[in-house]
C-alpha cells in the first residue's frame, strides 16, 4: 500500500511539474476573468473572448488623471516597446477607464496618441460601461479598488498595478505600475514574464 501511495504521489508531482509554467501564479490569483463586453478606442466591441490565445497586461486608468496614470501609461509603453524589440508576439494590453463618462472612444484614442506606441501593437482602451461595472470588475477579478472622486474633485481612486493574464484568461500576478518608494518600476520582470508565457504557448 505504501509503495502504491508513493508511486501515485510521484506521478502526480511529475504531471504537475510538466504542466506548470515558469511564471509562478501569485497565491491570491489563479482565477479566470469573468465575461465582459466593452467598447474600445475605435468604437468597436471588445469582449473576453477576444482575449483568448494571447498573453495580456491589464491596468486601470483615466485620461483626466493628474497623478499616477501618465507614468503608468508611459511605463506600459516602455513594456510594449521592449516586447516589440525582442520580437514577442501574441500579447496585448487592455487599459480600462475608471471614468467612462468622460473617456469616450475618441478621448481615449487621443490620449494614447501622445505615447510612442508601435502601430501594430494591440492596445485596447476600454469604455462604454457604467461605474458599477468597472468597480465590480476590478474587485471581482483583481481584488482592487475603484472609488468615486471625493466631493469637488474629478480624480477617481483606483489601483496602480499591472495584471498579467495568460492565454486561457487566468490572472497570474501583478506588478506595481509606477515607481514605489525606493523600488523602480519592474520593467525587466514584466517583459520577461510576458515573453516567457508567449514562448511557452508557441512551443
C-alpha distance (Angstrom), angle and dihedral (degrees) to the residues before:
residue distance angle dihedral
X1 . . .
X2 3.79 . .
X3 3.82 91.1 .
X4 3.80 91.6 50.4
X5 3.81 91.2 50.3
X6 3.80 92.1 49.6
X7 3.82 90.8 48.3
X8 3.82 92.0 50.4
X9 3.80 91.9 47.8
X10 3.78 92.1 48.9
X11 3.80 91.8 48.3
X12 3.80 92.2 50.3
X13 3.80 91.2 48.1
X14 3.81 91.4 51.7
X15 3.81 92.0 47.9
X16 3.79 93.1 48.8
X17 3.80 91.5 46.8
X18 3.81 90.1 52.2
X19 3.80 92.6 50.6
X20 3.78 96.8 43.6
X21 3.78 119.3 104.5
X22 3.79 122.0 -131.8
X23 3.81 85.7 -121.2
X24 3.79 105.9 77.6
X25 3.81 118.8 -138.0
X26 3.81 112.4 -121.8
X27 3.80 111.2 -117.8
X28 3.81 93.9 -116.6
X29 3.82 92.4 55.2
X30 3.80 137.7 49.9
X31 3.80 92.6 114.3
X32 3.79 122.3 126.2
X33 3.79 121.4 -118.5
X34 3.75 115.0 -101.0
X35 3.78 121.1 -119.9
X36 3.78 117.1 -84.0
X37 3.79 141.9 166.0
X38 3.80 120.5 -154.1
X39 3.81 139.4 159.9
X40 3.80 119.9 -110.4
X41 3.81 130.9 -147.5
X42 3.81 90.6 -86.4
X43 3.79 91.0 56.4
X44 3.82 90.8 -108.8
X45 3.80 127.7 132.9
X46 3.79 115.9 -103.9
X47 3.81 121.6 -172.0
X48 3.78 141.9 179.8
X49 3.81 88.7 -98.8
X50 3.82 90.5 60.0
X51 3.80 88.8 64.8
X52 3.79 96.3 59.6
X53 3.79 117.4 119.3
X54 3.80 96.1 19.2
X55 3.79 136.7 88.9
X56 3.82 111.3 -118.2
X57 3.77 139.2 -161.5
X58 3.80 114.6 -155.3
X59 3.80 129.4 -167.4
X60 3.81 139.5 163.8
X61 3.80 119.8 -123.0
X62 3.80 143.0 144.9
X63 3.78 130.0 -151.6
X64 3.82 97.8 -125.7
X65 3.80 91.3 54.2
X66 3.80 110.3 132.5
X67 3.80 98.2 -170.6
X68 3.81 128.9 27.0
X69 3.81 104.8 10.1
X70 3.82 99.1 72.0
X71 3.84 93.0 53.1
X72 3.82 90.3 41.9
X73 3.79 91.1 54.0
X74 3.80 91.3 44.0
X75 3.81 89.5 52.4
X76 3.80 92.0 47.7
X77 3.80 88.1 50.7
X78 3.81 89.1 53.8
X79 3.82 89.0 51.5
X80 3.80 91.8 51.0
X81 3.80 93.2 47.7
X82 3.81 91.9 49.3
X83 3.82 91.2 49.0
X84 3.80 89.8 50.2
X85 3.80 89.9 48.7
X86 3.82 89.7 54.0
X87 3.78 92.4 47.6
X88 3.81 94.3 -117.6
X89 3.80 113.5 166.6
X90 3.80 136.6 -175.8
X91 3.79 98.0 48.6
X92 3.79 134.5 111.4
X93 3.79 143.2 -176.6
X94 3.80 125.3 -127.9
X95 3.81 117.3 -167.6
X96 3.80 112.9 -174.5
X97 3.79 118.5 -156.7
X98 3.79 115.3 -129.1
X99 3.82 88.9 -163.5
X100 3.82 101.5 53.2
X101 3.81 94.7 161.7
X102 3.81 90.8 63.6
X103 3.78 98.1 31.1
X104 3.78 104.6 73.8
X105 3.82 118.4 172.2
X106 3.82 90.9 -96.6
X107 3.81 92.8 49.2
X108 3.80 90.2 50.8
X109 3.82 92.2 47.7
X110 3.80 90.3 51.1
X111 3.79 90.5 48.5
X112 3.80 94.2 53.8
X113 3.81 91.7 45.9
X114 3.82 88.8 70.9
X115 3.81 90.5 65.9
X116 3.80 128.2 75.1
X117 3.80 97.4 -114.0
X118 3.83 119.0 160.3
X119 3.81 111.4 -111.2
X120 3.80 95.6 -121.0
X121 3.81 95.7 50.9
X122 3.79 116.2 119.9
X123 3.78 100.6 -133.0
X124 3.78 112.8 157.8
X125 3.80 117.6 -164.4
X126 3.79 108.8 -163.6
X127 3.80 134.6 -147.4
X128 3.82 136.1 131.7
X129 3.80 98.8 102.6
X130 3.79 136.7 89.3
X131 3.78 131.9 -103.8
X132 3.80 94.6 -98.4
X133 3.80 90.5 57.9
X134 3.79 96.5 52.0
X135 3.79 92.6 43.2
X136 3.80 91.7 51.5
X137 3.81 93.5 42.2
X138 3.81 91.4 53.8
X139 3.81 94.2 46.3
X140 3.80 98.0 41.8
X141 3.79 98.3 44.8
X142 3.81 105.1 28.8
X143 3.81 106.1 17.2
X144 3.80 89.3 -124.8
X145 3.78 133.2 129.8
X146 3.78 133.6 -108.8
X147 3.80 111.6 179.7
X148 3.81 131.8 174.0
X149 3.81 120.3 -104.5
X150 3.79 118.4 -87.2
X151 3.80 115.5 -104.7
X152 3.80 112.3 -68.0
X153 3.81 94.1 17.0
X154 3.81 135.6 95.5
X155 3.80 93.9 -157.9
X156 3.81 111.7 114.9
X157 3.80 117.0 -151.3
X158 3.81 113.0 -125.5
X159 3.78 143.1 147.4
X160 3.80 121.9 -85.1
X161 3.81 99.8 -147.7
X162 3.79 130.8 118.0
X163 3.81 112.7 -137.8
X164 3.80 124.7 -148.9
X165 3.82 116.6 -141.9
X166 3.80 122.9 -172.4
X167 3.80 128.3 -139.1
X168 3.81 92.0 -88.1
X169 3.79 93.6 53.7
X170 3.80 95.6 -102.7
X171 3.81 119.2 146.7
X172 3.81 106.3 -124.0
X173 3.81 109.4 174.4
X174 3.78 146.1 -37.8
X175 3.79 137.0 -122.1
X176 3.81 132.4 -163.3
X177 3.80 106.4 -97.2
X178 3.79 93.7 -149.7
X179 3.79 138.4 29.8
X180 3.81 109.6 -71.0
X181 3.78 121.5 -160.6
X182 3.79 108.2 -52.2
X183 3.82 92.1 -16.0
X184 3.78 121.5 96.3
X185 3.79 122.8 -142.5
X186 3.86 104.7 -77.7
X187 3.80 96.9 -121.5
X188 3.80 96.0 157.6
X189 3.82 93.4 48.9
X190 3.80 93.6 50.1
X191 3.81 93.7 46.9
X192 3.80 92.7 44.5
X193 3.81 93.2 50.6
X194 3.81 93.6 49.0
X195 3.81 90.1 47.0
X196 3.81 92.0 48.4
X197 3.82 94.1 51.1
X198 3.80 92.0 45.2
X199 3.81 91.7 49.1
X200 3.82 92.2 48.0
X201 3.79 90.9 55.7
X202 3.81 91.4 48.0
X203 3.83 93.5 53.6
